[in-house]
């Protein structure tokens, strides 16, 4: 059995947690879908909860029908 040392990273369900980037901060951002301002938890969250709750978003469709 191996012992854990101070130099080994903490594991969470088999994954090494990644450090957040310095610029990844919660702030008010514009939704990429409706352009309304919302409180984002970081730069990876760019669509507001209202838009994410729509069936179009949940179904993964773009909301437009493409004709080729």
C-alpha positions as a Markdown table, in Angstrom:
| # | Residue | x | y | z |
|---|---|---|---|---|
| 1 | Unk | 0.0 | 0.0 | 0.0 |
| 2 | Unk | 1.3 | 3.5 | -0.9 |
| 3 | Unk | 1.2 | 6.3 | 1.5 |
| 4 | Unk | 0.1 | 9.8 | 0.5 |
| 5 | Unk | 2.7 | 12.5 | 0.8 |
| 6 | Unk | 2.3 | 16.2 | 0.9 |
| 7 | Unk | 3.6 | 16.4 | -2.7 |
| 8 | Unk | 0.9 | 14.3 | -4.2 |
| 9 | Unk | -2.2 | 16.1 | -5.6 |
| 10 | Unk | -5.6 | 15.5 | -3.9 |
| 11 | Unk | -7.8 | 13.3 | -6.0 |
| 12 | Unk | -11.6 | 13.6 | -6.3 |
| 13 | Unk | -13.3 | 10.5 | -7.7 |
| 14 | Unk | -10.2 | 9.6 | -9.7 |
| 15 | Unk | -9.7 | 13.2 | -11.1 |
| 16 | Unk | -7.1 | 15.7 | -10.2 |
| 17 | Unk | -8.8 | 19.1 | -9.5 |
| 18 | Unk | -7.6 | 21.8 | -11.8 |
| 19 | Unk | -6.7 | 25.3 | -10.5 |
| 20 | Unk | -8.9 | 28.1 | -11.6 |
| 21 | Unk | -7.4 | 30.7 | -13.9 |
| 22 | Unk | -6.8 | 34.0 | -12.3 |
| 23 | Unk | -9.3 | 35.7 | -14.6 |
| 24 | Unk | -12.0 | 33.1 | -14.0 |
| 25 | Unk | -14.1 | 35.1 | -11.6 |
| 26 | Unk | -17.8 | 35.6 | -10.9 |
| 27 | Unk | -19.1 | 38.8 | -12.5 |
| 28 | Unk | -22.0 | 40.2 | -14.5 |
| 29 | Unk | -21.8 | 39.1 | -18.2 |
| 30 | Unk | -24.1 | 39.3 | -21.2 |
| 31 | Unk | -25.8 | 36.1 | -22.2 |
| 32 | Unk | -24.6 | 34.9 | -25.6 |
| 33 | Unk | -28.1 | 33.8 | -26.6 |
| 34 | Unk | -30.4 | 36.7 | -25.4 |
| 35 | Unk | -27.8 | 39.4 | -24.6 |
| 36 | Unk | -29.4 | 40.1 | -21.2 |
| 37 | Unk | -27.0 | 40.7 | -18.3 |
| 38 | Unk | -26.7 | 37.9 | -15.7 |
| 39 | Unk | -24.4 | 36.9 | -12.8 |
| 40 | Unk | -21.9 | 34.4 | -14.2 |
| 41 | Unk | -19.9 | 32.1 | -11.9 |
| 42 | Unk | -16.9 | 32.3 | -14.2 |
| 43 | Unk | -15.8 | 32.8 | -17.8 |
| 44 | Unk | -17.1 | 29.3 | -18.8 |
| 45 | Unk | -20.6 | 30.3 | -18.0 |
| 46 | Unk | -21.9 | 32.5 | -20.9 |
| 47 | Unk | -25.5 | 31.5 | -21.2 |
| 48 | Unk | -28.1 | 32.7 | -18.6 |
| 49 | Unk | -30.3 | 30.3 | -16.6 |
| 50 | Unk | -33.4 | 31.5 | -18.4 |
| 51 | Unk | -32.0 | 30.6 | -21.8 |
| 52 | Unk | -30.6 | 27.3 | -20.5 |
| 53 | Unk | -34.1 | 26.4 | -19.2 |
| 54 | Unk | -35.7 | 26.6 | -22.7 |
| 55 | Unk | -36.6 | 23.4 | -24.5 |
| 56 | Unk | -34.5 | 24.6 | -27.5 |
| 57 | Unk | -31.4 | 24.7 | -25.3 |
| 58 | Unk | -32.1 | 21.4 | -23.5 |
| 59 | Unk | -32.8 | 19.6 | -26.8 |
| 60 | Unk | -29.5 | 20.9 | -28.2 |
| 61 | Unk | -31.1 | 22.5 | -31.3 |
| 62 | Unk | -30.0 | 25.9 | -32.6 |
| 63 | Unk | -33.6 | 27.2 | -32.7 |
| 64 | Unk | -33.4 | 27.7 | -36.5 |
| 65 | Unk | -34.1 | 25.4 | -39.3 |
| 66 | Unk | -31.3 | 25.1 | -41.8 |
| 67 | Unk | -32.2 | 24.5 | -45.4 |
| 68 | Unk | -29.6 | 23.1 | -47.7 |
